[in-house]
Amino acid sequence: MRVVRRWAARSACWVSLAGLIGLAPQAWAADYEGSPQVAEFVAEMTRDYGFAGEQLISLFNEVERKQSILDAISRPAEKVKPWKDYRPIFITDRRIAGGVEFWRKHEAALARAEREYGVPAQMIVAIIGVETFYGGNTGSFRVMDALSTLGFDYPPRADFFRKELKQFLLLAREQQVDPLSLKGSYAGAMGLPQFMPSSFRAYAVDFDGDGHINIWSDPEDAIGSVASYFKRHGWVPGEQVVSAAKVSGAQADEGLSPGLDASTTVGQLRALGWTSQEALRDDIPVTAIRLEGEQGMEYWMGLPNFYVITRYNRSAMYAMAVYQLSEALVKARSAN
């Protein structure tokens, strides 16, 4: 990441709210010329966070509204794949081999993250593997373009993306980097672990101690940041993630969780005909899920650490893919 002293210096300046509003109509580039939303946003950043209005106006002069981003986020969601089709996307020989190589290359940082945060190395590697194929695909859109386009031109989620744009400008100022230099996904997710700006500011860490948090091209910071995220969301060291289950009886499906929250307990599921593969205490809260596998329906009890994975991405299949990739990485690494 490129340090921009001019950005840091200008951020110390102040302009009056009245002057800012007066400048806005003449100063915007073509994509946002005369936009009252952008003028209001700049005024808010100046008033609430001490940004220099002229600096932000200059920045937005270079922001581009991307129709491709609006097309991508507005595209009707594809039919949700069943587990038997979803799993092969992420559990592949190539992704496993890439994970083993990433683990070998960054073994010291992963071991330290496991010691300091209690999150297994294989889980950190699996997250980065699922998100960006170990940094091979971190996104090609300028984050500033993505968040501005969605914050000002995508009404269904404009409030969310404007909040993320605020967080992005704050993190760029804190890290003293040029906001236009940072790239990510079309939704503004960034770096090897694909953090949104709010997650970056809350959980990302300077794991290599160089004074900057760089999750874009510094795997060590990315490793520490994923571990930090998991710990802050309640990861319990040494505990299981899931337990396979067998079901019987007409009431079995009544135990399925309506969402991702742990809405039932092991004991309650047992009363409905569920039997866990491992011995589990009756009082453990679980997320009870059913997946359509290659050999038929699979039933699983997602334990508290499984729920933590779903905080990274609100999907039971995503969490299961991360878990099973992590297990495959351990097996492949031990075989080498």
N, C-alpha and C positions, 0 to 999 in steps of 0.2 A: 504494500500500500504506500502511496506517495504522500509524504508530509507536505502540507501546503501552508506555509507561514502566513501568507496573505489572508487565508481563510481564518486562521486563528486571530490575527490582528484585527480584522474587520469585525469579528464577532464581539469585540469589546465596545464597539461603537453603539450609540443610541440615536434613534430619530423619533420625533414626536408622532403620535398617532395621526394627527391631522395632516402633517406633512406627508406621511406615508400614503394615506388615501389619495392625497392630491397628486402624488407622483405616479400612482399605479396605472391609470388609463393610458398614459403616454409611454410607459416603460416596457410593457410586456412584449415578448416576441410574438410572432404571428399565431403560434398555436394557442396562446392564452391571452391574446390582446384584448384588453378591456374586460377581462373576466372578473366579475364581482366576487366570485368564490376565492380566487387566488388573492385578490386584494385583501379580502377579509382574513384569509389564512396568514398572509404576511403580517398584517396588523396584529394578529393574535400572537404570532411568534415573537414579534418585537415587544409587545406589551408584557407577555407572560414569561418570556425566557431571555430577554435582553439581546436578541439578535439585531443586527443593523439592517434597517429596511432597505437601504441601497444595495447592500450585499445580497440580500435575498432576491431583490428585483433583478440584479445582474445574474444570479444563479438561474432564476426561472426564465430569463432570456434564452438560455441554452437548453431548456427542457423541451423534449419532444413528446407530443401526444402520439401514442402508438395504436393505430387501428388493429394491428395484429394482436395486441394485448387484449383489447376489448373483444375481439373475435374469439380468442382463446377462452376467456373467462365466461363469455356468454353462450358458448357452444353447448347445446343440450348434452347433459351428462350421459355418457354411454351406459348401457345396461350394466348393472353391477355384475362382475364376473363371479361365478361360483369358485369356491376354494380350489377345486381341481384344476381350474384354468388360471387362477391368480397365483398360486404357489409356484408354478414353473417359471414365472417371470423373474422371480428373485432367487430361487434355490436352483442355481445352475452350476455346472462344473467351472465355468469361467468366473463366475462371481465368487465361488468358494476359493478357487486358486488365487484370485486377486486379493481376497481377504487374508489368506495365509501369507502372501507376500507383503501386504501392508502391515500385518502384525509383526512379521519378521523385521521389517525395516524400522518400525517405530516401537520395538519391544520395550525399550527402557521407559519411554513416555507412558505407554499403556500400563506397564507394571506400577509406575508411580501413581498414575491416576487411580488404579485399583486400590493401592494402599491408602491414598488420601481421601478418596470418596466412597470406597466400598463397592464400586460398580465393576463387575467382571470385565476384563479386557475384551473378551469375545463379544460382549454386548455392545461395547463402544464401537468395535470394528463393524459389527453387523449393522448398526444404525447408519454409519457413514457409507457402508456398502449399499444398503437399500436406498439411501437418499441420493447419493451422487456417484455411485460406483467408485468409491475411494478417491473422490476428487476429479474423476474423469468427465463429469457433466454437472457443473455448478451453475449453469445458466448463462445466457448471452445478452440479456437485457440490462441496460443501466438501471440500477435500483431507483434512481431519482425519476426516470421516465416511467417506470412501472407503477410506482406508488402515486405519482402525480396523475397519471392517466386514470387510474382506478379511483383515486380520491376525488377527482373533479369531474370525471366523465362516466362513472359507473354508479348510478344512483342506488341500486339495490344494496351495495355494501360500501358506499362512499364514506360513511362515518368511520367505519373500521379502518379503511385504508388511509384516511386523513390522519387518524391517530397514529398509524404506523409511520406515516411521512414525518410527523412531528418527532417521533422517536428516532427516526433515521437521521434527521438533521441534528438532533442532540448528540447521537453517537458519533457522527462525523466531526462535530465540534470537539467532543471529548477526546476522540482519538487523533484529532488534527490531521484528517485526511480529506482529500477533495471529494465531495459527494458525487461528482460526476464520474469519478474514476471507478466506483464500485459497481460490480455486476452481480446479477442473480437471476432468479426465475421470473416468469411473467407476472407472478403475484408478489414479487419483492422478497422472496426467501433467499438467504445469502450463504455462500461459502460451502465448505465440505459438509457441515451438518445441516445446512438449509434452515438457519435461524431467521425468523422475522425480526425486525429491528427491536421490538419490545422484548423479545426473548434474549436478544443479544445484550441489551442493557441490563437485564435482570440476572442472566445466568452465565454469560460468556466470561472467560477468565484469561488472563495473561499467563499461560501455563509455562512459557519458556522464560518469563521474567525480563523481556527486552523493553518493557515500558509501553507496549502497544498490544492490543488484542487484534490478532489477524487470523480470522477463520477462513479467509479466502485462499491463502497460499502457504499457511503455516500449519501443518498437520498437528504439531504439538499443541498449539492453542485450540485447535478443533477438538482434539482428544480430551483435553481438560475441560472444555466447555460442555461437551456431551455428558461427561461424568458429573459435572456440576449441576446440569439440568436434571439428571436422574436423581441425584441426592436430594436436591431441593424439592422434588416432587414425591419424596418418600420412599425411595428405593431402600430395601432392607437387605444388608449384606448377608450372603449365605442362605437366603431363603429361596424356595422354588418359585418358578414362574407360572407353570400350568401343571395340571394333572389330567391325564386322559381318563375318561369315565365310560362305564358301561351303563346302559339304561334298560329298564324293563317296566312293564305295567302301563296301564292306560293313562296314568297321571304324569308320566315322565316329562312330557313337553310343557307341562304347567310350570316346571322349574326354570325354564329358559328366561334369561334376563331380558327385559324390554330394551335396555340400552347398555352402555358400557360400565355404569356404576355397579359396584358389588351390592346387588339388591337382595341377596339371599345368603344363606350360610350352608356349610357342608352338611350339617345336621338336617336342615330343612330339605335339602336335595335328597338325602338318603331316604327321608320319609316319602319322597315322591318316586323312588325307584332308581336313584343314581348311586353307583358304586365307584369310588375313586380308585385309581391304579395304586396310589400310595396311601399309607395310613395318614389321615388328616384329622385334626381336632374338629369336633362338631361346631365350634364357635367361630371358625375362620370364615370371614366374609369372602364371597367369590362372585365372579361374573360367569354365569352358566351360558355356554354358547354351543351352537350346533353348526357344523360346517359340512358342505357337500363335497366329500372327497372322492378320489378315484375309485375307492372300494365301497362307496356308499356313505351314509351319514356318519360323521364323527362328532362325538360329544366331549366337551372339555370343560374343566373347571379352571377359570382364570383366577389366580391367586393375587394378593395385593401387588406383587411386583409386575404382574401382567397389566394391572390397571395403570401402573406408572408408565409402561410403554405406550399405552393408549393416550397418555397426556401429550406425547410427542406427535401423534397423529391419531385422530379420533376414529379408529377403525380396528375392529377385532382381527380382521384378516391381516392388516398391516402388522399388528403386534405379534400375531402368530408367525408371520413371515420373518420378522426380525428374530424372534426366539429360535425358530428352526434353522435359520441361517447361522446363528451363533453356535448352535449345537453342531452343525455340520463343519464349522470352522475348527472347533475343538477336535473333532474326530480326524479331520484332514491334517491338522497340524501335528497331532500325535503320531500319525502314520508316516510323517516325513522324517 
